[in-house]
Amino acid sequence: MRVYLVVIDETQEAHSALRFAARRAADTQGAVHLLALVPKQDFSAFGAVQATIEEEAHDRAEVLANSAAGELISESGLVPQIAVKVGDAKAVIDEYLAEHTEVAALVLGAAAEGNPGPLVTHFSAVAGQLPCPLFIVPGGLSEEEIDRIS
């Protein structure tokens, strides 16, 4: 079974990557894994305050991932595996790929204009060292165009 890993956040790029991955998974009898990232807090506040901030960030990431899962289920009928991880995005994705050898492709969306985004920039530079192919969905594509190419 082909498993497509999509990093979920609030951007249009993540939505495009999810749409592409969902269509590919549906066409190949595959699955989708959703990875929501929670940045590690760089400051040291009073313990209770910092814990509350981290908990709120984790809760937001869970809501975002569950919303994306609902969208995926309604559009394709696929029920994704959801993971919410705390830490540096690049390191967390590398760890996830190492732990989940079933992942057949990392699917990222590029920004429509300007810099393609930090994850696309990083992972395209190290694509030859990844344990799976990297799919980058161009940010300028409409939903219809994504459907056509997926």
N, C-alpha and C positions, 0 to 999 in steps of 0.2 A: 504494500500500500504506500502510495506517495503521500508524504506529509509536507505541507507548506507552512513555514513559520512566518508569521506577520507580527511586526512590532507595532503595537497599538498606542496611539496618542490622539490628541484632539485635532490633528491637522488633516487637511484635504489629502495630503500625500498618503497618510495611513489609510484613509478611506479607499483611495484608488488601489493601494496594495492589497487591501482586504478583498475588494471586488475581484481583482485579477486572480488572487489565490483561491477564492471561493469557486470561481468558474472553472479554474484548472482542476481543482479537487473534485468538483462534481463530474467533470468530463472524464476523469481518470479513476473514479471510484476511490479517491484519496480522502485525506483529512486535513484540517487546518488547526494549527496551534496558534493561539494568541498569547503574546507576551507583552504585558503592561509593565513599564519601568517606573520605579520610584527613585528619584535621585537621592543619593545619600546627602544628609544635611552637613554642610561644611562648618557650622558654627556650634559652639558649646553654650547653650543657655542653661538656665536652671533645669534640673533633671525633668521635672514634671512638665514644664513648658515645651522642652524639646521633644519629649515623648508624645505630647499632644499634637505637635506640628507633624511629626513623623506618622502618627496614626491617621491624621486627617489626609495626608498625602497618599498613604496606602489605601484609605477608603475611596478617595477620588479615583485612583488607578483601578480599583476593583469595579467601581461603578462604570467607568469607561470601558473596561474589558467586557463586562456583562452586557452593556449596551451594544457593543460591537458583536457580541455573540448572538444577541437577539436579532440584529440586522442580518447576520449570516444565516441563522436558522430560518428567518422569514423569506429570504431570497433564494436559498439553495436547499434548505432542509438539512444541512449539515450541522451537527452539534460539535463545536470546537472544544479542544482542551485549552483551559485557561491557566496561565501562570502569572502571578504578580511578584516581581523580584525587586529588591532594593540594591542600589549600587550604581557604579559607573556603567552607562549603557553599553559601551563596547565590551567591557569585561563580562558583564552579565550575559550578553548575547553569545560571546565566545564560550562561556561556561555552559549555557543552555545547549548549544550545538554539541559540545563534548559529551554532555550527559544524555542527550537524546539523539542517538545515532540513527534513529528512524527518520529524521528530518531529511527530506529529499531536496529542499530548496529554501533559501532565505529570500523572502519577497519584501522589497522596500520600495517606497514611492519617492520620486525625486520632485523637488519644487519646480513649479512651472516657470519661474524666472529667477535669475541670479544663481547664487550658490545652490547646488542640489540638496544640501542639508548635511549635517555632520555625520550621520550614519552612512548615507550613500557615499560621501567622500571617503570615509575611513574604509568601509568594506569593499568598495571598488578598487581601492589601492592595494588591498591584501586578498583580493578574490582568488588568486592562485594558491593561497594557503588555506582556504576554507575547506571544510570537509564535505561541502555540498555546493551546487551551483548557486549563484546570486542572480536573482531576477530584479531588475530595476524598472519600475513602471514610470514612464515619463509623465511629469506633472501636467503637461498641456493636453493630455488626452481626455476626451469626454467619456461618460459612462458607456455610450454606444460604441465608441472606438475601443475601449477596454474590452467590452463584450466581444467585439469582432476579432480581436487578436488573441483572446484567451480561449 
